[in-house]
Amino acid sequence: MNNFTPQDLEQLQARGISVEKAEAQLECFRNGFPELDIVAPASTKKGILAPKRAEQEAYIAAWEQYLKEGHKILKFVPASGAASRMFKNLFQYLEDGIETPFIQDFLAHKDRFAFGPQLIGKEGQEAVRYLLYDMHYGDLPKGLLLFHKYRDGARTPALEHLVEGAQYCKGEGDKPTVYLHFTVSHDHLPLFRQHIADNLKKFEDKYGVRYDVTFSEQLPSTDTLAANPDGTPFRTKDGKLLFRPGGHGALIENLNQQDADIVFIKNIDNVVPDRLKKDTIRYKQILAGVLVTEQKRVFEALKNPDLSDEERAKLNRPIRVCGVVKNTGEPGGGPFLVREADGSISCQILESTQISDPELMKQSTHFNPVDLVCAIRDYEGKPFDLPKYVDPQTGFISNKSKDGKELLALELPGLWNGAMSRWNTIFVEVPVSTFNPVKTVNDLLREQHQ
């Protein structure tokens, strides 16, 4: 047991973190996490659906029929990330003045960016300094940066998600409602609210819909304690406990608060201009069609009074369909088959940090683009309590530092990793054209974002 001081207890209480939860986190630092029993990477031969054209059309029809039945559909967009990493090279250029090939590319083509008109007449470090500090691109969230040019004005990723939502998340009627939810950081919430409010009517009129846009912040109770290398609580210079954000796995709590039948989840920066949205919309409909087709089958099976308790428990879970793309060398996780404690095989999205055998990573044929469609109600229409389906043994520990002191940081099971570990999961192959993330500012120069 750790001897928490009265000051520690006040800190824990202020965040809504119980002593038991804090103790459990420190145990994770001391004992680590067990290795997963990975059977194999998932592939189209085993574990990944690759529907042919006729099957795709059937799934799209199933989704269109589902929309006619009056269900509530929600688009859930994790959007709390700051864009500072996008501009790492530009910050470095302001420090050292060295025009690397990256910087040369940026400066030579700065007029091609959606924010380019604001840099007219500025060159070199002056242009970069203006972008990062005067326009605040160095500390704004990625969702509020200008990404794409249009005749009627440039669009941010947040606005591109409004447009996407109007394509595949709307129900029936003359002016159907499109529900969107953004998870944002506390500091950026007023900016997001204002940005959406300023643009809502324009897109409602353009697409003949009504938008219902909501926001939430990561809960303080999902922060995790930092630890010293020996597993004891890390303390700041003034003797206080240090808390760190628990990573995107914390968002399972935000997702759990949503009132919807079906939820689409996609990262804020994975958007394309209108001329390239066709594939995105089609495959969102296919993924959703796979989901509602499987859900219908599961609901019918659950009505069978002869089901055993074990069979019922395995079927009566949240369902997710994960779009996966062919591996193009992007860093990050992918779809794998994992053996559970009871001997059954489950489909899991794993991060590279969860895979100790590098050979398994080499054999992996597909990549996780964070493209999910989720069913979060049971066969009686009641919402699942999503935190119950998290596998707490799938977090991971990373090495960080604070004030020159080494520390261990605890990442909660990721939203699409361990936080959904006990969901029923289906992998579906989607084309790489549906995956166009923006990791650095120069990614916006790629043809897919022009």
C-alpha positions as CSV (number, residue, x, y, z in Angstrom):
1,M,0.0,0.0,0.0
2,N,1.1,3.6,-0.7
3,N,1.0,6.1,2.1
4,F,-0.9,9.0,0.5
5,T,-0.7,12.2,2.4
6,P,-3.7,14.4,3.2
7,Q,-2.6,16.7,0.3
8,D,-2.5,13.6,-2.0
9,L,-6.0,12.6,-1.0
10,E,-7.2,16.2,-1.7
11,Q,-5.7,16.0,-5.2
12,L,-7.2,12.6,-5.9
13,Q,-10.6,13.8,-4.7
14,A,-10.5,16.9,-6.8
15,R,-10.1,14.8,-9.9
16,G,-12.7,12.2,-8.9
17,I,-10.0,9.5,-8.6
18,S,-10.5,6.9,-5.8
19,V,-7.6,5.7,-3.7
20,E,-8.3,2.2,-5.0
21,K,-7.9,3.4,-8.6
22,A,-4.7,5.3,-7.8
23,E,-3.3,2.1,-6.0
24,A,-4.2,0.0,-9.1
25,Q,-2.3,2.4,-11.4
26,L,0.8,2.2,-9.2
27,E,0.5,-1.6,-9.3
28,C,0.6,-1.4,-13.1
29,F,3.9,0.5,-12.9
30,R,5.4,-2.1,-10.5
31,N,4.1,-5.3,-12.3
32,G,3.7,-4.2,-15.9
33,F,1.1,-5.7,-18.3
34,P,0.9,-9.3,-19.4
35,E,1.8,-10.1,-23.0
36,L,-1.1,-10.9,-25.3
37,D,-1.3,-14.3,-26.8
38,I,-1.2,-13.2,-30.5
39,V,-2.2,-16.0,-32.9
40,A,-1.5,-14.1,-36.1
41,P,-2.0,-10.9,-38.0
42,A,-5.5,-10.8,-39.5
43,S,-5.7,-11.0,-43.3
44,T,-8.3,-11.3,-46.0
45,K,-7.7,-15.1,-45.9
46,K,-8.4,-15.1,-42.1
47,G,-10.3,-12.5,-40.2
48,I,-10.8,-9.6,-42.7
49,L,-13.9,-9.4,-44.9
50,A,-13.2,-8.1,-48.4
51,P,-16.8,-7.9,-49.9
52,K,-17.2,-8.1,-53.6
53,R,-19.2,-5.6,-55.6
54,A,-22.6,-7.4,-55.3
55,E,-22.0,-7.8,-51.5
56,Q,-21.1,-4.2,-51.2
57,E,-24.3,-3.1,-52.8
58,A,-26.3,-5.4,-50.5
59,Y,-24.6,-3.8,-47.5
60,I,-25.3,-0.3,-48.7
61,A,-29.0,-1.2,-49.2
62,A,-29.1,-2.6,-45.7
63,W,-27.8,0.7,-44.4
64,E,-30.2,2.7,-46.4
65,Q,-33.0,0.6,-45.1
66,Y,-31.8,1.1,-41.5
67,L,-31.8,4.8,-41.9
68,K,-35.4,4.7,-43.0
69,E,-36.4,3.1,-39.7
70,G,-35.8,6.2,-37.6
71,H,-32.6,5.2,-35.7
72,K,-30.3,7.9,-34.2
73,I,-26.9,8.0,-35.9
74,L,-24.0,9.9,-34.4
75,K,-20.6,10.9,-35.8
76,F,-18.0,10.9,-33.0
77,V,-14.8,12.8,-33.7
78,P,-11.8,12.8,-31.3
79,A,-10.5,16.4,-31.8
80,S,-8.6,17.3,-28.7
81,G,-5.1,17.0,-30.3
82,A,-3.0,20.2,-30.6
83,A,-1.5,20.8,-34.0
84,S,2.0,21.6,-32.6
85,R,3.5,18.2,-33.9
86,M,2.3,19.2,-37.4
87,F,4.7,22.1,-37.3
88,K,7.7,20.5,-35.6
89,N,9.9,21.3,-38.6
90,L,8.8,24.9,-38.8
91,F,9.5,25.5,-35.1
92,Q,13.0,24.0,-35.7
93,Y,13.5,26.4,-38.6
94,L,12.7,29.4,-36.4
95,E,15.4,28.2,-34.0
96,D,18.3,27.3,-36.3
97,G,17.4,29.1,-39.6
98,I,18.4,26.0,-41.6
99,E,16.4,25.5,-44.8
100,T,16.1,21.8,-44.9
101,P,14.4,20.2,-47.9
102,F,11.2,20.1,-45.9
103,I,11.4,23.9,-45.2
104,Q,12.3,24.6,-48.9
105,D,9.3,22.6,-50.0
106,F,7.0,24.5,-47.5
107,L,8.3,27.9,-48.6
108,A,8.3,27.2,-52.3
109,H,4.7,26.1,-52.3
110,K,3.2,28.2,-49.5
111,D,0.6,29.7,-51.8
112,R,-0.8,26.3,-52.4
113,F,-1.9,25.9,-48.8
114,A,-5.5,26.9,-47.8
115,F,-4.0,29.4,-45.4
116,G,-1.6,30.6,-48.1
117,P,-3.3,33.9,-48.9
118,Q,-2.6,35.1,-45.4
119,L,1.2,34.7,-46.0
120,I,1.3,36.8,-49.2
121,G,4.2,39.2,-49.1
122,K,6.0,37.3,-46.4
123,E,9.1,35.1,-47.0
124,G,11.4,32.8,-45.0
125,Q,11.3,32.9,-41.3
126,E,8.9,35.9,-41.3
127,A,6.2,33.8,-43.1
128,V,6.7,30.9,-40.7
129,R,6.7,33.1,-37.6
130,Y,3.5,34.8,-38.8
131,L,1.8,31.4,-39.3
132,L,2.8,29.9,-36.0
133,Y,2.4,33.0,-33.8
134,D,0.3,35.7,-35.4
135,M,-2.2,33.2,-36.8
136,H,-1.7,30.9,-33.7
137,Y,-1.3,27.8,-35.8
138,G,1.4,26.6,-33.4
139,D,-1.1,26.2,-30.6
140,L,-4.5,25.8,-32.2
141,P,-6.1,22.3,-32.4
142,K,-5.8,20.5,-35.7
143,G,-9.5,20.6,-36.2
144,L,-9.5,24.5,-36.6
145,L,-6.7,24.9,-39.2
146,L,-7.5,25.7,-42.8
147,F,-7.0,22.4,-44.7
148,H,-8.8,22.7,-48.1
149,K,-9.5,25.4,-50.6
150,Y,-13.0,26.0,-52.1
151,R,-14.5,28.7,-54.2
152,D,-16.8,29.7,-51.4
153,G,-14.0,29.8,-48.8
154,A,-11.4,27.4,-47.2
155,R,-12.5,24.7,-44.8
156,T,-11.1,23.3,-41.6
157,P,-11.3,19.5,-40.7
158,A,-14.1,20.3,-38.3
159,L,-16.2,21.7,-41.2
160,E,-15.2,18.7,-43.5
161,H,-16.7,16.4,-40.8
162,L,-20.0,18.4,-41.0
163,V,-20.0,17.8,-44.7
164,E,-19.3,14.1,-44.3
165,G,-22.0,13.8,-41.7
166,A,-24.6,15.2,-44.2
167,Q,-23.6,12.4,-46.6
168,Y,-24.0,9.2,-44.6
169,C,-25.3,10.1,-41.1
170,K,-28.7,11.6,-41.9
171,G,-32.0,10.0,-41.5
172,E,-35.2,10.5,-43.5
173,G,-37.4,13.6,-44.0
174,D,-37.3,17.0,-45.7
175,K,-34.7,18.4,-43.4
176,P,-33.1,15.4,-41.5
177,T,-30.9,15.9,-38.4
178,V,-27.2,15.2,-38.5
179,Y,-25.8,14.5,-35.0
180,L,-22.1,15.2,-34.5
181,H,-20.0,15.1,-31.3
182,F,-16.5,16.5,-31.0
183,T,-14.2,15.6,-28.0
184,V,-12.1,18.7,-27.4
185,S,-9.6,20.1,-24.9
186,H,-10.9,22.5,-22.3
187,D,-8.8,25.4,-23.6
188,H,-10.1,25.0,-27.2
189,L,-13.8,24.4,-26.4
190,P,-14.9,28.1,-26.8
191,L,-13.0,28.3,-30.2
192,F,-14.7,25.1,-31.5
193,R,-18.1,26.3,-30.3
194,Q,-17.7,29.6,-32.1
195,H,-16.3,28.1,-35.3
196,I,-19.2,25.7,-35.6
197,A,-21.8,28.4,-34.8
198,D,-20.3,30.7,-37.4
199,N,-20.6,28.1,-40.2
200,L,-23.6,26.0,-39.3
201,K,-26.3,27.8,-41.3
202,K,-24.2,27.8,-44.4
203,F,-23.8,24.0,-44.4
204,E,-27.4,23.4,-43.3
205,D,-28.6,25.4,-46.3
206,K,-26.2,23.8,-48.7
207,Y,-27.0,20.2,-47.7
208,G,-30.7,20.6,-46.7
209,V,-30.1,19.2,-43.2
210,R,-30.2,20.4,-39.6
211,Y,-27.1,19.9,-37.4
212,D,-27.1,18.9,-33.8
213,V,-23.5,19.4,-32.7
214,T,-22.3,18.7,-29.2
215,F,-18.9,18.7,-27.4
216,S,-17.2,17.1,-24.5
217,E,-13.9,17.3,-22.7
218,Q,-11.7,14.5,-21.4
219,L,-12.7,13.8,-17.8
220,P,-10.2,14.7,-15.1
221,S,-11.0,11.3,-13.5
222,T,-9.4,9.6,-16.5
223,D,-6.0,11.2,-15.8
224,T,-3.3,8.8,-14.6
225,L,-0.6,9.1,-11.9
226,A,3.0,9.4,-13.0
227,A,5.5,7.2,-11.2
228,N,9.2,7.1,-10.4
229,P,11.2,4.4,-12.1
230,D,10.7,2.3,-8.9
231,G,7.0,2.5,-9.1
232,T,6.4,5.0,-6.3
233,P,4.4,8.1,-7.0
234,F,6.3,10.8,-8.8
235,R,6.1,14.2,-7.1
236,T,6.7,17.7,-8.5
237,K,9.1,20.2,-6.9
238,D,6.4,21.3,-4.5
239,G,5.7,17.8,-3.4
240,K,2.4,17.3,-5.3
241,L,1.4,14.2,-7.2
242,L,1.8,14.5,-11.0
243,F,-1.2,13.6,-13.2
244,R,-1.0,13.1,-16.9
245,P,-3.8,12.7,-19.6
246,G,-4.5,9.0,-20.0
247,G,-4.5,9.0,-23.8
248,H,-7.3,8.5,-26.2
249,G,-8.5,5.5,-24.2
250,A,-10.0,8.0,-21.8
251,L,-12.6,8.8,-24.4
252,I,-14.5,5.5,-23.8
253,E,-16.1,7.5,-21.0
254,N,-17.1,10.3,-23.4
255,L,-18.5,7.7,-25.8
256,N,-20.4,6.0,-23.0
257,Q,-22.3,9.3,-22.5
258,Q,-23.7,9.4,-26.0
259,D,-27.3,8.7,-26.8
260,A,-27.3,6.9,-30.2
261,D,-28.0,3.6,-31.8
262,I,-25.0,3.7,-34.2
263,V,-21.8,5.7,-33.9
264,F,-19.2,6.5,-36.6
265,I,-15.7,7.2,-35.2
266,K,-13.0,8.8,-37.3
267,N,-10.0,11.0,-36.4
268,I,-10.2,14.7,-37.0
269,D,-7.4,15.0,-39.6
270,N,-8.5,12.1,-41.9
271,V,-10.6,14.2,-44.3
272,V,-10.4,15.0,-48.0
273,P,-11.9,17.7,-50.3
274,D,-15.3,17.1,-51.8
275,R,-14.0,15.9,-55.1
276,L,-12.4,12.9,-53.3
277,K,-15.2,12.1,-50.8
278,K,-17.0,9.5,-53.0
279,D,-14.9,6.6,-51.8
280,T,-15.1,7.7,-48.2
281,I,-18.9,8.0,-48.3
282,R,-19.4,4.7,-50.1
283,Y,-17.2,2.7,-47.7
284,K,-18.8,4.3,-44.6
285,Q,-22.1,3.0,-46.0
286,I,-20.6,-0.4,-46.5
287,L,-19.1,-0.6,-43.0
288,A,-22.4,0.5,-41.5
289,G,-24.3,-2.0,-43.6
290,V,-22.0,-4.8,-42.4
291,L,-22.7,-3.7,-38.8
292,V,-26.5,-3.5,-39.0
293,T,-26.6,-6.8,-40.9
294,E,-24.6,-8.5,-38.2
295,Q,-26.5,-6.8,-35.4
296,K,-29.8,-8.1,-36.9
297,R,-28.4,-11.6,-36.9
298,V,-27.2,-11.3,-33.3
299,F,-30.5,-9.8,-32.0
300,E,-32.4,-12.7,-33.6
301,A,-30.1,-15.2,-32.0
302,L,-30.5,-13.5,-28.5
303,K,-34.3,-14.1,-28.7
304,N,-33.6,-17.8,-28.6
305,P,-34.7,-19.0,-25.1
306,D,-32.4,-22.1,-25.4
307,L,-29.2,-20.1,-25.4
308,S,-26.8,-20.9,-22.6
309,D,-25.7,-18.0,-20.3
310,E,-22.2,-18.2,-21.7
311,E,-23.5,-18.0,-25.3
312,R,-25.8,-15.1,-24.4
313,A,-23.0,-13.2,-22.6
314,K,-20.7,-13.5,-25.7
315,L,-23.4,-12.3,-28.1
316,N,-24.8,-9.5,-26.0
317,R,-21.9,-7.1,-26.3
318,P,-21.3,-3.9,-28.1
319,I,-20.4,-4.5,-31.8
320,R,-17.9,-2.6,-33.9
321,V,-16.9,-2.9,-37.5
322,C,-13.4,-1.7,-38.2
323,G,-12.3,-0.5,-41.6
324,V,-8.7,-1.6,-42.3
325,V,-6.4,-0.6,-45.2
326,K,-3.6,-2.5,-46.9
327,N,-0.3,-1.8,-45.1
328,T,1.5,1.0,-46.8
329,G,4.3,1.3,-44.2
330,E,2.5,3.8,-42.0
331,P,3.6,3.6,-38.3
332,G,1.0,2.3,-35.8
333,G,-1.3,-0.5,-35.1
334,G,-3.2,-3.1,-37.1
335,P,-5.7,-5.9,-37.0
336,F,-4.7,-9.1,-35.2
337,L,-6.2,-12.4,-34.0
338,V,-5.7,-12.9,-30.2
339,R,-6.3,-16.0,-28.1
340,E,-8.4,-15.2,-25.0
341,A,-8.1,-16.8,-21.6
342,D,-11.0,-19.2,-22.4
343,G,-9.2,-20.4,-25.6
344,S,-11.5,-18.4,-28.0
345,I,-10.0,-16.2,-30.7
346,S,-11.0,-12.5,-30.8
347,C,-10.3,-9.8,-33.4
348,Q,-8.3,-6.9,-31.9
349,I,-6.7,-3.7,-33.1
350,L,-3.2,-3.7,-31.6
351,E,-0.6,-1.0,-31.3
352,S,3.1,-1.8,-32.0
353,T,3.8,-1.3,-28.3
354,Q,1.6,-4.3,-27.6
355,I,3.5,-6.6,-29.9
356,S,6.8,-7.9,-28.6
357,D,7.6,-10.1,-31.7
358,P,8.8,-7.9,-34.5
359,E,8.2,-10.8,-37.0
360,L,4.4,-10.5,-36.3
361,M,4.6,-6.8,-37.3
362,K,6.4,-7.7,-40.5
363,Q,3.8,-10.3,-41.4
364,S,1.0,-7.8,-40.9
365,T,-0.8,-7.1,-44.2
366,H,-3.2,-4.3,-43.0
367,F,-3.1,-1.1,-41.0
368,N,-5.6,0.5,-38.6
369,P,-6.8,3.9,-40.1
370,V,-9.3,4.5,-37.2
371,D,-12.4,4.0,-39.2
372,L,-15.1,2.5,-37.0
373,V,-18.8,2.0,-36.9
374,C,-20.2,1.0,-33.5
375,A,-23.5,-0.4,-32.2
376,I,-23.8,0.6,-28.5
377,R,-27.3,-0.6,-27.6
378,D,-28.3,-4.1,-26.7
379,Y,-31.1,-6.2,-28.3
380,E,-33.6,-4.6,-25.8
381,G,-32.6,-1.1,-26.9
382,K,-30.7,-0.4,-23.7
383,P,-27.3,1.3,-23.8
384,F,-24.3,-0.8,-23.0
385,D,-22.2,0.3,-20.1
386,L,-19.0,0.6,-22.2
387,P,-16.4,0.8,-19.5
388,K,-17.4,-2.8,-18.5
389,Y,-15.9,-4.0,-21.8
390,V,-12.5,-2.5,-21.4
391,D,-9.6,-4.9,-20.8
392,P,-7.6,-3.0,-18.1
393,Q,-4.6,-5.3,-18.7
394,T,-4.0,-3.7,-22.2
395,G,-2.6,-0.3,-21.1
396,F,1.1,0.5,-21.6
397,I,3.9,2.4,-19.9
398,S,6.2,4.9,-21.5
399,N,9.3,6.8,-20.3
400,K,9.0,10.5,-20.0
401,S,10.6,13.3,-17.9
402,K,9.6,16.3,-15.9
403,D,11.9,19.1,-14.7
404,G,14.9,16.9,-15.7
405,K,13.7,13.9,-13.7
406,E,12.8,10.6,-15.3
407,L,9.3,9.3,-14.9
408,L,7.0,6.6,-16.0
409,A,3.7,7.5,-17.7
410,L,0.7,5.2,-17.8
411,E,-1.5,5.1,-21.0
412,L,-5.0,3.8,-20.6
413,P,-6.1,1.0,-22.9
414,G,-6.6,2.8,-26.2
415,L,-10.1,3.7,-27.4
416,W,-9.9,1.4,-30.4
417,N,-7.5,-1.0,-28.7
418,G,-8.0,-2.4,-25.1
419,A,-10.9,0.0,-24.4
420,M,-13.0,-2.0,-27.0
421,S,-11.2,-5.3,-26.4
422,R,-14.3,-7.1,-25.2
423,W,-16.6,-5.9,-28.0
424,N,-17.6,-8.2,-30.8
425,T,-15.4,-7.1,-33.7
426,I,-15.5,-7.4,-37.5
427,F,-12.6,-6.3,-39.8
428,V,-13.5,-5.1,-43.3
429,E,-10.9,-4.1,-45.9
430,V,-11.4,-0.5,-47.2
431,P,-9.3,1.2,-50.0
432,V,-6.3,3.3,-49.0
433,S,-8.0,6.2,-50.7
434,T,-10.2,6.5,-47.6
435,F,-7.1,7.1,-45.4
436,N,-5.5,10.6,-45.8
437,P,-4.2,11.8,-42.4
438,V,-2.3,15.0,-42.0
439,K,0.7,14.4,-39.7
440,T,3.0,17.2,-40.9
441,V,2.0,20.6,-42.5
442,N,3.5,19.5,-45.9
443,D,1.1,16.6,-46.1
444,L,-1.4,19.3,-47.1
445,L,0.6,19.7,-50.3
446,R,-0.2,16.1,-51.3
447,E,-2.7,15.7,-54.2
448,Q,-5.3,14.3,-51.9
449,H,-5.5,17.6,-50.0
450,Q,-5.3,20.1,-53.0
